[in-house]
């Protein structure tokens, strides 16, 4: 079994690693690049950066998924179609941004929710949890299963995207979270979820080869939301299964930095009367940058914090509570 995980890693890594350079050249040719802006506190790069890495990430994920993951046909279709939907709407959003235009938030919201609903309909659902005192399974009402499943997928899709603000940050956080969910799935004997998590780690590390400071390519909203979508599905299909009340925190902690930081950001924007989707510099990485830390220090620090959250999630797993 170990050899299959290794092969999946190699295939996914190789595809993303090989595809990014030609897609990078294509981005310059069609002017699909993120241009620096003097009036933006969020744009810290000083030269145009291609936004095509998300396409390579999707291809690497899809090929490795079809070759190595053994899900039911309906679930395979839902995951791949949902991921493709997220990629396309994210790419459209990125294209608008390259032309200094704002893509409306509502179409993006509707497509991401529709992708989450596809996953729900396929049977990847948050059904409930196990009572730690009686050992009985608590099955939630159907409408609540729907709400929690779609909210979880949409929420994680969004927070990974919000975290993509510095070279290497979102890719590194995705790799750390994917590795944690891989360990959790292995411990629970969930081979399909473990395989998807391993693929996430592979494509994230391959992307980081080109996104480490100073970045040669960005994944844009397309890639960041894609990572979020896949990680959310991995957690639903793995860590949330047969979970007790306390072990529900395992996947939440595995995605600790993106979730907790962006919950803070969302509440802050709501309190200030700002739209949730309105980009600003309120994320942790921008706040740390404003203290005088260098970008590499900020990224390393947030990676370390996410590793600490991941260790806490694994401790919860080992406690079996």
Phi and psi in degrees as GROMACS dihedral restraints (atoms count N, CA, C in turn):
[ dihedral_restraints ]
;  ai    aj    ak    al  type     phi  dphi    fc
    3     4     5     6     1   -59.3    20    10
    4     5     6     7     1   -38.1    20    10
    6     7     8     9     1   -63.0    20    10
    7     8     9    10     1   -33.3    20    10
    9    10    11    12     1   -68.1    20    10
   10    11    12    13     1   -39.8    20    10
   12    13    14    15     1   -63.9    20    10
   13    14    15    16     1   -41.0    20    10
   15    16    17    18     1   -65.1    20    10
   16    17    18    19     1   -43.1    20    10
   18    19    20    21     1   -63.6    20    10
   19    20    21    22     1   -41.9    20    10
   21    22    23    24     1   -61.1    20    10
   22    23    24    25     1   -42.5    20    10
   24    25    26    27     1   -60.1    20    10
   25    26    27    28     1   -48.2    20    10
   27    28    29    30     1   -62.9    20    10
   28    29    30    31     1   -44.8    20    10
   30    31    32    33     1   -63.7    20    10
   31    32    33    34     1   -50.3    20    10
   33    34    35    36     1   -62.1    20    10
   34    35    36    37     1   -45.0    20    10
   36    37    38    39     1   -60.6    20    10
   37    38    39    40     1   -47.4    20    10
   39    40    41    42     1   -62.9    20    10
   40    41    42    43     1   -41.9    20    10
   42    43    44    45     1   -62.9    20    10
   43    44    45    46     1   -48.4    20    10
   45    46    47    48     1   -65.4    20    10
   46    47    48    49     1   -43.5    20    10
   48    49    50    51     1   -60.6    20    10
   49    50    51    52     1   -40.6    20    10
   51    52    53    54     1   -78.5    20    10
   52    53    54    55     1   -35.0    20    10
   54    55    56    57     1   -79.3    20    10
   55    56    57    58     1   -28.3    20    10
   57    58    59    60     1   -60.5    20    10
   58    59    60    61     1   -46.0    20    10
   60    61    62    63     1   -58.3    20    10
   61    62    63    64     1   -49.5    20    10
   63    64    65    66     1   -65.5    20    10
   64    65    66    67     1   -34.8    20    10
   66    67    68    69     1   -68.2    20    10
   67    68    69    70     1   -30.8    20    10
   69    70    71    72     1   -64.2    20    10
   70    71    72    73     1   -44.2    20    10
   72    73    74    75     1   -64.0    20    10
   73    74    75    76     1   -40.5    20    10
   75    76    77    78     1   -61.4    20    10
   76    77    78    79     1   -38.8    20    10
   78    79    80    81     1   -60.1    20    10
   79    80    81    82     1   -42.5    20    10
   81    82    83    84     1   -64.8    20    10
   82    83    84    85     1   -36.6    20    10
   84    85    86    87     1   -66.6    20    10
   85    86    87    88     1   -37.7    20    10
   87    88    89    90     1  -102.4    20    10
   88    89    90    91     1     8.3    20    10
   90    91    92    93     1    61.8    20    10
   91    92    93    94     1    41.3    20    10
   93    94    95    96     1  -100.6    20    10
   94    95    96    97     1    68.4    20    10
   96    97    98    99     1  -131.7    20    10
   97    98    99   100     1   150.1    20    10
   99   100   101   102     1   -86.4    20    10
  100   101   102   103     1   112.7    20    10
  102   103   104   105     1   -91.9    20    10
  103   104   105   106     1   139.2    20    10
  105   106   107   108     1   -65.9    20    10
  106   107   108   109     1   149.2    20    10
  108   109   110   111     1  -132.2    20    10
  109   110   111   112     1   128.8    20    10
  111   112   113   114     1   -67.8    20    10
  112   113   114   115     1   -26.9    20    10
  114   115   116   117     1   -91.8    20    10
  115   116   117   118     1     7.5    20    10
  117   118   119   120     1  -111.7    20    10
  118   119   120   121     1   127.3    20    10
  120   121   122   123     1   -80.5    20    10
  121   122   123   124     1    -9.3    20    10
  123   124   125   126     1   -93.7    20    10
  124   125   126   127     1   -23.1    20    10
  126   127   128   129     1   -92.3    20    10
  127   128   129   130     1   103.1    20    10
  129   130   131   132     1  -104.5    20    10
  130   131   132   133     1    -3.5    20    10
  132   133   134   135     1   -83.5    20    10
  133   134   135   136     1   157.9    20    10
  135   136   137   138     1  -115.6    20    10
  136   137   138   139     1     6.7    20    10
  138   139   140   141     1  -145.8    20    10
  139   140   141   142     1   158.5    20    10
  141   142   143   144     1   -60.9    20    10
  142   143   144   145     1   135.3    20    10
  144   145   146   147     1  -122.4    20    10
  145   146   147   148     1   127.3    20    10
  147   148   149   150     1   -58.7    20    10
  148   149   150   151     1   149.3    20    10
  150   151   152   153     1  -115.2    20    10
  151   152   153   154     1    26.5    20    10
  153   154   155   156     1   -98.9    20    10
  154   155   156   157     1     3.2    20    10
  156   157   158   159     1   -63.5    20    10
  157   158   159   160     1   -29.1    20    10
  159   160   161   162     1   -59.1    20    10
  160   161   162   163     1   -34.4    20    10
  162   163   164   165     1   -65.7    20    10
  163   164   165   166     1   -45.3    20    10
  165   166   167   168     1   -63.1    20    10
  166   167   168   169     1   -40.3    20    10
  168   169   170   171     1   -61.5    20    10
  169   170   171   172     1   -43.2    20    10
  171   172   173   174     1   -65.0    20    10
  172   173   174   175     1   -45.0    20    10
  174   175   176   177     1   -62.4    20    10
  175   176   177   178     1   -44.2    20    10
  177   178   179   180     1   -60.9    20    10
  178   179   180   181     1   -42.6    20    10
  180   181   182   183     1   -65.1    20    10
  181   182   183   184     1   -48.6    20    10
  183   184   185   186     1   -62.9    20    10
  184   185   186   187     1   -44.6    20    10
  186   187   188   189     1   -65.0    20    10
  187   188   189   190     1   -47.9    20    10
  189   190   191   192     1   -63.8    20    10
  190   191   192   193     1   -38.8    20    10
  192   193   194   195     1   -60.5    20    10
  193   194   195   196     1   -48.3    20    10
  195   196   197   198     1   -66.1    20    10
  196   197   198   199     1   -30.9    20    10
  198   199   200   201     1   -81.4    20    10
  199   200   201   202     1   -33.8    20    10
  201   202   203   204     1  -120.9    20    10
  202   203   204   205     1   -18.8    20    10
  204   205   206   207     1   -94.5    20    10
  205   206   207   208     1   133.1    20    10
  207   208   209   210     1  -111.1    20    10
  208   209   210   211     1    80.1    20    10
  210   211   212   213     1  -102.0    20    10
  211   212   213   214     1   166.9    20    10
  213   214   215   216     1   -64.0    20    10
  214   215   216   217     1   148.7    20    10
  216   217   218   219     1   -53.0    20    10
  217   218   219   220     1   -40.9    20    10
  219   220   221   222     1   -64.2    20    10
  220   221   222   223     1   -38.2    20    10
  222   223   224   225     1   -73.6    20    10
  223   224   225   226     1   -37.8    20    10
  225   226   227   228     1   -59.4    20    10
  226   227   228   229     1   -46.9    20    10
  228   229   230   231     1   -62.0    20    10
  229   230   231   232     1   -44.7    20    10
  231   232   233   234     1   -62.7    20    10
  232   233   234   235     1   -43.6    20    10
  234   235   236   237     1   -66.3    20    10
  235   236   237   238     1   -46.5    20    10
  237   238   239   240     1   -71.0    20    10
  238   239   240   241     1   -41.4    20    10
  240   241   242   243     1   -67.6    20    10
  241   242   243   244     1   -42.9    20    10
  243   244   245   246     1   -60.8    20    10
  244   245   246   247     1   -43.3    20    10
  246   247   248   249     1   -62.8    20    10
  247   248   249   250     1   -40.2    20    10
  249   250   251   252     1   -65.7    20    10
  250   251   252   253     1   -40.1    20    10
  252   253   254   255     1   -60.8    20    10
  253   254   255   256     1   -44.4    20    10
  255   256   257   258     1   -63.3    20    10
  256   257   258   259     1   -41.3    20    10
  258   259   260   261     1   -62.4    20    10
  259   260   261   262     1   -46.7    20    10
  261   262   263   264     1   -64.7    20    10
  262   263   264   265     1   -48.0    20    10
  264   265   266   267     1   -67.6    20    10
  265   266   267   268     1   -32.7    20    10
  267   268   269   270     1   -67.8    20    10
  268   269   270   271     1   -38.1    20    10
  270   271   272   273     1   -65.9    20    10
  271   272   273   274     1   -40.2    20    10
  273   274   275   276     1   -61.8    20    10
  274   275   276   277     1   -43.7    20    10
  276   277   278   279     1   -60.0    20    10
  277   278   279   280     1   -44.3    20    10
  279   280   281   282     1   -62.5    20    10
  280   281   282   283     1   -39.8    20    10
  282   283   284   285     1   -62.6    20    10
  283   284   285   286     1   -42.2    20    10
  285   286   287   288     1   -59.3    20    10
  286   287   288   289     1   -43.8    20    10
  288   289   290   291     1   -65.3    20    10
  289   290   291   292     1   -34.8    20    10
  291   292   293   294     1   -66.2    20    10
  292   293   294   295     1   -20.0    20    10
  294   295   296   297     1  -105.7    20    10
  295   296   297   298     1    21.0    20    10
  297   298   299   300     1    58.5    20    10
  298   299   300   301     1    35.9    20    10
  300   301   302   303     1  -121.3    20    10
  301   302   303   304     1   157.6    20    10
  303   304   305   306     1  -104.2    20    10
  304   305   306   307     1   122.9    20    10
  306   307   308   309     1   -81.1    20    10
  307   308   309   310     1   134.4    20    10
  309   310   311   312     1   -57.7    20    10
  310   311   312   313     1   142.1    20    10
  312   313   314   315     1   -71.1    20    10
  313   314   315   316     1   -32.1    20    10
  315   316   317   318     1   -62.2    20    10
  316   317   318   319     1   -47.4    20    10
  318   319   320   321     1   -58.9    20    10
  319   320   321   322     1   -39.1    20    10
  321   322   323   324     1   -64.2    20    10
  322   323   324   325     1   -44.6    20    10
  324   325   326   327     1   -59.4    20    10
  325   326   327   328     1   -47.4    20    10
  327   328   329   330     1   -64.6    20    10
  328   329   330   331     1   -40.9    20    10
  330   331   332   333     1   -67.5    20    10
  331   332   333   334     1   -42.0    20    10
  333   334   335   336     1   -66.4    20    10
  334   335   336   337     1   -38.7    20    10
  336   337   338   339     1   -67.1    20    10
  337   338   339   340     1   -39.6    20    10
  339   340   341   342     1   -63.5    20    10
  340   341   342   343     1   -40.0    20    10
  342   343   344   345     1   -63.2    20    10
  343   344   345   346     1   -41.1    20    10
  345   346   347   348     1   -64.8    20    10
  346   347   348   349     1   -38.6    20    10
  348   349   350   351     1   -66.1    20    10
  349   350   351   352     1   -36.6    20    10
  351   352   353   354     1   -58.2    20    10
  352   353   354   355     1   -43.4    20    10
  354   355   356   357     1   -63.7    20    10
  355   356   357   358     1   -43.2    20    10
  357   358   359   360     1   -59.2    20    10
  358   359   360   361     1   -46.4    20    10
  360   361   362   363     1   -64.2    20    10
  361   362   363   364     1   -25.5    20    10
  363   364   365   366     1   -77.5    20    10
  364   365   366   367     1   -12.3    20    10
  366   367   368   369     1   108.5    20    10
  367   368   369   370     1     0.3    20    10
  369   370   371   372     1   -87.9    20    10
  370   371   372   373     1    97.2    20    10
  372   373   374   375     1  -137.0    20    10
  373   374   375   376     1   147.3    20    10
  375   376   377   378     1   -84.1    20    10
  376   377   378   379     1    97.3    20    10
  378   379   380   381     1   -79.7    20    10
  379   380   381   382     1   -33.4    20    10
  381   382   383   384     1   161.4    20    10
  382   383   384   385     1  -150.3    20    10
  384   385   386   387     1  -152.5    20    10
  385   386   387   388     1   168.8    20    10
  387   388   389   390     1   -98.6    20    10
  388   389   390   391     1   131.5    20    10
  390   391   392   393     1   -68.2    20    10
  391   392   393   394     1   117.7    20    10
  393   394   395   396     1   -67.1    20    10
  394   395   396   397     1   -17.9    20    10
  396   397   398   399     1   -91.4    20    10
  397   398   399   400     1   -37.0    20    10
  399   400   401   402     1  -105.1    20    10
  400   401   402   403     1   -17.9    20    10
  402   403   404   405     1    78.7    20    10
  403   404   405   406     1     1.6    20    10
  405   406   407   408     1   -83.2    20    10
  406   407   408   409     1   145.8    20    10
  408   409   410   411     1   -82.4    20    10
  409   410   411   412     1   129.7    20    10
  411   412   413   414     1   -97.2    20    10
  412   413   414   415     1   109.6    20    10
  414   415   416   417     1   -93.1    20    10
  415   416   417   418     1   122.8    20    10
  417   418   419   420     1   -77.9    20    10
  418   419   420   421     1   155.2    20    10
  420   421   422   423     1   -58.9    20    10
  421   422   423   424     1   151.5    20    10
  423   424   425   426     1   -55.1    20    10
  424   425   426   427     1   -42.8    20    10
  426   427   428   429     1   -65.6    20    10
  427   428   429   430     1   -33.8    20    10
  429   430   431   432     1   -74.7    20    10
  430   431   432   433     1   -35.3    20    10
  432   433   434   435     1   -58.7    20    10
  433   434   435   436     1   -43.8    20    10
  435   436   437   438     1   -62.4    20    10
  436   437   438   439     1   -49.3    20    10
  438   439   440   441     1   -61.9    20    10
  439   440   441   442     1   -47.0    20    10
  441   442   443   444     1   -68.7    20    10
  442   443   444   445     1   -38.5    20    10
  444   445   446   447     1   -64.3    20    10
  445   446   447   448     1   -51.0    20    10
  447   448   449   450     1   -66.0    20    10
  448   449   450   451     1   -40.7    20    10
  450   451   452   453     1   -62.6    20    10
  451   452   453   454     1   -42.9    20    10
  453   454   455   456     1   -61.4    20    10
  454   455   456   457     1   -50.8    20    10
  456   457   458   459     1   -63.2    20    10
  457   458   459   460     1   -47.1    20    10
  459   460   461   462     1   -63.1    20    10
  460   461   462   463     1   -40.9    20    10
  462   463   464   465     1   -64.2    20    10
  463   464   465   466     1   -46.8    20    10
  465   466   467   468     1   -68.4    20    10
  466   467   468   469     1   -38.4    20    10
  468   469   470   471     1   -55.1    20    10
  469   470   471   472     1   -42.6    20    10
  471   472   473   474     1   -73.1    20    10
  472   473   474   475     1   -43.6    20    10
  474   475   476   477     1   -70.0    20    10
  475   476   477   478     1   -33.1    20    10
  477   478   479   480     1   -65.6    20    10
  478   479   480   481     1   -39.3    20    10
  480   481   482   483     1   -63.3    20    10
  481   482   483   484     1   -43.7    20    10
  483   484   485   486     1   -62.6    20    10
  484   485   486   487     1   -27.4    20    10
  486   487   488   489     1   -81.8    20    10
  487   488   489   490     1    -7.6    20    10
  489   490   491   492     1   -86.2    20    10
  490   491   492   493     1    75.4    20    10
  492   493   494   495     1  -125.8    20    10
  493   494   495   496     1    -5.0    20    10
  495   496   497   498     1  -143.0    20    10
  496   497   498   499     1   152.3    20    10
  498   499   500   501     1   -54.7    20    10
  499   500   501   502     1   124.0    20    10
  501   502   503   504     1    84.4    20    10
  502   503   504   505     1    -8.6    20    10
  504   505   506   507     1   -72.0    20    10
  505   506   507   508     1   -62.0    20    10
  507   508   509   510     1   -64.1    20    10
  508   509   510   511     1   -37.6    20    10
  510   511   512   513     1   -63.1    20    10
  511   512   513   514     1   -42.9    20    10
  513   514   515   516     1   -67.6    20    10
  514   515   516   517     1   -42.3    20    10
  516   517   518   519     1   -62.2    20    10
  517   518   519   520     1   -39.5    20    10
  519   520   521   522     1   -65.0    20    10
  520   521   522   523     1   -40.6    20    10
  522   523   524   525     1   -64.6    20    10
  523   524   525   526     1   -43.3    20    10
  525   526   527   528     1   -64.9    20    10
  526   527   528   529     1   -46.3    20    10
  528   529   530   531     1   -65.1    20    10
  529   530   531   532     1   -41.5    20    10
  531   532   533   534     1   -62.1    20    10
  532   533   534   535     1   -41.6    20    10
  534   535   536   537     1   -63.7    20    10
  535   536   537   538     1   -38.6    20    10
  537   538   539   540     1   -65.6    20    10
  538   539   540   541     1   -46.2    20    10
  540   541   542   543     1   -66.2    20    10
  541   542   543   544     1   -28.5    20    10
  543   544   545   546     1   -63.3    20    10
  544   545   546   547     1   -47.0    20    10
  546   547   548   549     1   -62.0    20    10
  547   548   549   550     1   -42.7    20    10
  549   550   551   552     1   -63.2    20    10
  550   551   552   553     1   -45.8    20    10
  552   553   554   555     1   -64.5    20    10
  553   554   555   556     1   -40.5    20    10
  555   556   557   558     1   -61.0    20    10
  556   557   558   559     1   -44.6    20    10
  558   559   560   561     1   -62.7    20    10
  559   560   561   562     1   -30.9    20    10
  561   562   563   564     1   -91.4    20    10
  562   563   564   565     1    -0.3    20    10
  564   565   566   567     1    72.4    20    10
  565   566   567   568     1    27.8    20    10
  567   568   569   570     1  -102.8    20    10
  568   569   570   571     1    86.6    20    10
  570   571   572   573     1   -65.9    20    10
  571   572   573   574     1   -38.0    20    10
  573   574   575   576     1   -65.2    20    10
  574   575   576   577     1   -45.5    20    10
  576   577   578   579     1   -64.0    20    10
  577   578   579   580     1   -39.9    20    10
  579   580   581   582     1   -62.0    20    10
  580   581   582   583     1   -40.4    20    10
  582   583   584   585     1   -66.0    20    10
  583   584   585   586     1   -42.6    20    10
  585   586   587   588     1   -63.3    20    10
  586   587   588   589     1   -41.5    20    10
  588   589   590   591     1   -62.4    20    10
  589   590   591   592     1   -40.1    20    10
  591   592   593   594     1   -63.4    20    10
  592   593   594   595     1   -38.6    20    10
  594   595   596   597     1   -64.4    20    10
  595   596   597   598     1   -39.7    20    10
  597   598   599   600     1   -60.1    20    10
  598   599   600   601     1   -45.3    20    10
  600   601   602   603     1   -59.2    20    10
  601   602   603   604     1   -43.4    20    10
  603   604   605   606     1   -63.6    20    10
  604   605   606   607     1   -48.2    20    10
  606   607   608   609     1   -70.7    20    10
  607   608   609   610     1   -30.3    20    10
  609   610   611   612     1   -68.7    20    10
  610   611   612   613     1   -43.3    20    10
  612   613   614   615     1   -67.6    20    10
  613   614   615   616     1   -39.8    20    10
  615   616   617   618     1   -62.2    20    10
  616   617   618   619     1   -41.8    20    10
  618   619   620   621     1   -64.1    20    10
  619   620   621   622     1   -39.9    20    10
  621   622   623   624     1   -62.0    20    10
  622   623   624   625     1   -26.3    20    10
  624   625   626   627     1   -57.1    20    10
  625   626   627   628     1   -32.2    20    10
  627   628   629   630     1  -106.0    20    10
  628   629   630   631     1   -11.2    20    10
  630   631   632   633     1  -106.1    20    10
  631   632   633   634     1    -3.6    20    10
  633   634   635   636     1   -65.8    20    10
  634   635   636   637     1   149.0    20    10
  636   637   638   639     1   -60.5    20    10
  637   638   639   640     1   133.4    20    10
  639   640   641   642     1   -81.5    20    10
  640   641   642   643     1   132.8    20    10
  642   643   644   645     1   -64.8    20    10
  643   644   645   646     1   139.8    20    10
  645   646   647   648     1   -98.8    20    10
  646   647   648   649     1   -14.6    20    10
  648   649   650   651     1  -156.1    20    10
  649   650   651   652     1   149.8    20    10
  651   652   653   654     1  -113.5    20    10
  652   653   654   655     1   155.9    20    10
  654   655   656   657     1   -95.1    20    10
  655   656   657   658     1   -11.4    20    10
  657   658   659   660     1    62.9    20    10
  658   659   660   661     1  -171.5    20    10
  660   661   662   663     1   -61.6    20    10
  661   662   663   664     1   -33.8    20    10
  663   664   665   666     1   -59.0    20    10
  664   665   666   667     1   -50.4    20    10
  666   667   668   669     1   -73.9    20    10
  667   668   669   670     1   -40.0    20    10
  669   670   671   672     1   -65.6    20    10
  670   671   672   673     1   -44.5    20    10
  672   673   674   675     1   -68.0    20    10
  673   674   675   676     1   -31.3    20    10
  675   676   677   678     1   -64.3    20    10
  676   677   678   679     1   -46.0    20    10
  678   679   680   681     1   -58.9    20    10
  679   680   681   682     1   -45.0    20    10
  681   682   683   684     1   -61.1    20    10
  682   683   684   685     1   -44.1    20    10
  684   685   686   687     1   -59.9    20    10
  685   686   687   688     1   -47.7    20    10
  687   688   689   690     1   -65.6    20    10
  688   689   690   691     1   -44.3    20    10
  690   691   692   693     1   -62.0    20    10
  691   692   693   694     1   -38.2    20    10
  693   694   695   696     1   -63.4    20    10
  694   695   696   697     1   -42.1    20    10
  696   697   698   699     1   -66.3    20    10
  697   698   699   700     1   -41.6    20    10
  699   700   701   702     1   -58.1    20    10
  700   701   702   703     1   -44.7    20    10
  702   703   704   705     1   -64.4    20    10
  703   704   705   706     1   -42.8    20    10
  705   706   707   708     1   -64.7    20    10
  706   707   708   709     1   -41.2    20    10
  708   709   710   711     1   -81.1    20    10
  709   710   711   712     1    -9.9    20    10
  711   712   713   714     1  -128.8    20    10
  712   713   714   715     1   -78.4    20    10
  714   715   716   717     1   -62.2    20    10
  715   716   717   718     1   -32.5    20    10
  717   718   719   720     1   -80.0    20    10
  718   719   720   721     1   -12.6    20    10
  720   721   722   723     1   -72.4    20    10
  721   722   723   724     1   133.8    20    10
  723   724   725   726     1    54.7    20    10
  724   725   726   727     1    35.1    20    10
  726   727   728   729     1   -85.4    20    10
  727   728   729   730     1   145.0    20    10
  729   730   731   732     1   -88.7    20    10
  730   731   732   733     1   177.4    20    10
  732   733   734   735     1   -57.8    20    10
  733   734   735   736     1   -45.7    20    10
  735   736   737   738     1   -73.5    20    10
  736   737   738   739     1   -37.8    20    10
  738   739   740   741     1   -72.8    20    10
  739   740   741   742     1    -8.1    20    10
  741   742   743   744     1   -61.6    20    10
  742   743   744   745     1   -22.6    20    10
  744   745   746   747     1   -79.0    20    10
  745   746   747   748     1   -10.4    20    10
  747   748   749   750     1   -59.1    20    10
  748   749   750   751     1   -54.7    20    10
  750   751   752   753     1   -68.4    20    10
  751   752   753   754     1   -30.7    20    10
  753   754   755   756     1   -64.8    20    10
  754   755   756   757     1   -43.3    20    10
  756   757   758   759     1   -69.7    20    10
  757   758   759   760     1   -33.8    20    10
  759   760   761   762     1   -61.0    20    10
  760   761   762   763     1   -27.6    20    10
  762   763   764   765     1  -110.7    20    10
  763   764   765   766     1    32.0    20    10
  765   766   767   768     1   -55.2    20    10
  766   767   768   769     1   -53.9    20    10
  768   769   770   771     1   -61.2    20    10
  769   770   771   772     1   -51.9    20    10
  771   772   773   774     1   -61.0    20    10
  772   773   774   775     1   -41.7    20    10
  774   775   776   777     1   -68.7    20    10
  775   776   777   778     1   -54.4    20    10
  777   778   779   780     1   -68.9    20    10
  778   779   780   781     1   -39.5    20    10
  780   781   782   783     1   -62.6    20    10
  781   782   783   784     1   -44.9    20    10
  783   784   785   786     1   -80.7    20    10
  784   785   786   787     1   -22.1    20    10
  786   787   788   789     1   -62.5    20    10
  787   788   789   790     1   -42.3    20    10
  789   790   791   792     1   -60.5    20    10
  790   791   792   793     1   -44.3    20    10
  792   793   794   795     1   -63.5    20    10
  793   794   795   796     1   -45.2    20    10
  795   796   797   798     1   -62.1    20    10
  796   797   798   799     1   -47.0    20    10
  798   799   800   801     1   -63.2    20    10
  799   800   801   802     1   -36.8    20    10
  801   802   803   804     1   -65.7    20    10
  802   803   804   805     1   -43.6    20    10
  804   805   806   807     1   -66.2    20    10
  805   806   807   808     1   -39.6    20    10
  807   808   809   810     1   -63.6    20    10
  808   809   810   811     1   -41.6    20    10
  810   811   812   813     1   -64.8    20    10
  811   812   813   814     1   -33.0    20    10
  813   814   815   816     1   -87.7    20    10
  814   815   816   817     1    -1.3    20    10
  816   817   818   819     1    76.3    20    10
  817   818   819   820     1    19.9    20    10
  819   820   821   822     1   -92.9    20    10
  820   821   822   823     1   149.6    20    10
  822   823   824   825     1   -62.0    20    10
  823   824   825   826     1   141.9    20    10
  825   826   827   828     1   -59.6    20    10
  826   827   828   829     1   -36.4    20    10
  828   829   830   831     1   -82.2    20    10
  829   830   831   832     1    -4.5    20    10
  831   832   833   834     1   -73.7    20    10
  832   833   834   835     1   114.6    20    10
  834   835   836   837     1   -69.1    20    10
  835   836   837   838     1   139.3    20    10
  837   838   839   840     1  -149.2    20    10
  838   839   840   841     1  -166.6    20    10
  840   841   842   843     1  -110.2    20    10
  841   842   843   844     1    41.4    20    10
  843   844   845   846     1   -95.9    20    10
  844   845   846   847     1    -6.6    20    10
  846   847   848   849     1   -66.9    20    10
  847   848   849   850     1   160.5    20    10
  849   850   851   852     1   -57.5    20    10
  850   851   852   853     1   -38.8    20    10
  852   853   854   855     1   -65.8    20    10
  853   854   855   856     1   -35.4    20    10
  855   856   857   858     1   -72.4    20    10
  856   857   858   859     1   -37.2    20    10
  858   859   860   861     1   -65.9    20    10
  859   860   861   862     1   -40.6    20    10
  861   862   863   864     1   -67.1    20    10
  862   863   864   865     1   -37.4    20    10
  864   865   866   867     1   -62.4    20    10
  865   866   867   868     1   -35.9    20    10
  867   868   869   870     1   -70.6    20    10
  868   869   870   871     1   -15.1    20    10
  870   871   872   873     1   -82.1    20    10
  871   872   873   874     1    -7.5    20    10
  873   874   875   876     1   108.1    20    10
  874   875   876   877     1    -3.6    20    10
  876   877   878   879     1   -66.7    20    10
  877   878   879   880     1   147.5    20    10
  879   880   881   882     1   -79.6    20    10
  880   881   882   883     1   153.5    20    10
  882   883   884   885     1   -52.3    20    10
  883   884   885   886     1   -43.1    20    10
  885   886   887   888     1   -63.8    20    10
  886   887   888   889     1   -35.6    20    10
  888   889   890   891     1   -67.9    20    10
  889   890   891   892     1   -40.4    20    10
  891   892   893   894     1   -61.8    20    10
  892   893   894   895     1   -47.9    20    10
  894   895   896   897     1   -62.4    20    10
  895   896   897   898     1   -46.6    20    10
  897   898   899   900     1   -61.9    20    10
  898   899   900   901     1   -39.9    20    10
  900   901   902   903     1   -64.2    20    10
  901   902   903   904     1   -45.4    20    10
  903   904   905   906     1   -70.3    20    10
  904   905   906   907     1   -34.0    20    10
  906   907   908   909     1   -59.8    20    10
  907   908   909   910     1   -45.3    20    10
  909   910   911   912     1   -63.2    20    10
  910   911   912   913     1   -41.0    20    10
  912   913   914   915     1   -62.3    20    10
  913   914   915   916     1   -41.2    20    10
  915   916   917   918     1   -67.9    20    10
  916   917   918   919     1   -34.5    20    10
  918   919   920   921     1   -62.1    20    10
  919   920   921   922     1   -40.8    20    10
  921   922   923   924     1   -62.9    20    10
  922   923   924   925     1   -44.7    20    10
  924   925   926   927     1   -59.9    20    10
  925   926   927   928     1   -41.5    20    10
  927   928   929   930     1   -63.6    20    10
  928   929   930   931     1   -40.2    20    10
  930   931   932   933     1   -64.0    20    10
  931   932   933   934     1   -37.6    20    10
  933   934   935   936     1   -63.6    20    10
  934   935   936   937     1   -38.8    20    10
  936   937   938   939     1   -66.9    20    10
  937   938   939   940     1   -38.0    20    10
  939   940   941   942     1   -69.4    20    10
  940   941   942   943     1   -36.0    20    10
  942   943   944   945     1   -61.1    20    10
  943   944   945   946     1   -43.6    20    10
  945   946   947   948     1   -59.5    20    10
  946   947   948   949     1   -38.8    20    10
  948   949   950   951     1   -63.9    20    10
  949   950   951   952     1   -44.4    20    10
  951   952   953   954     1   -67.4    20    10
  952   953   954   955     1   -32.7    20    10
  954   955   956   957     1   -68.7    20    10
  955   956   957   958     1   -22.4    20    10
  957   958   959   960     1    54.8    20    10
  958   959   960   961     1    49.7    20    10
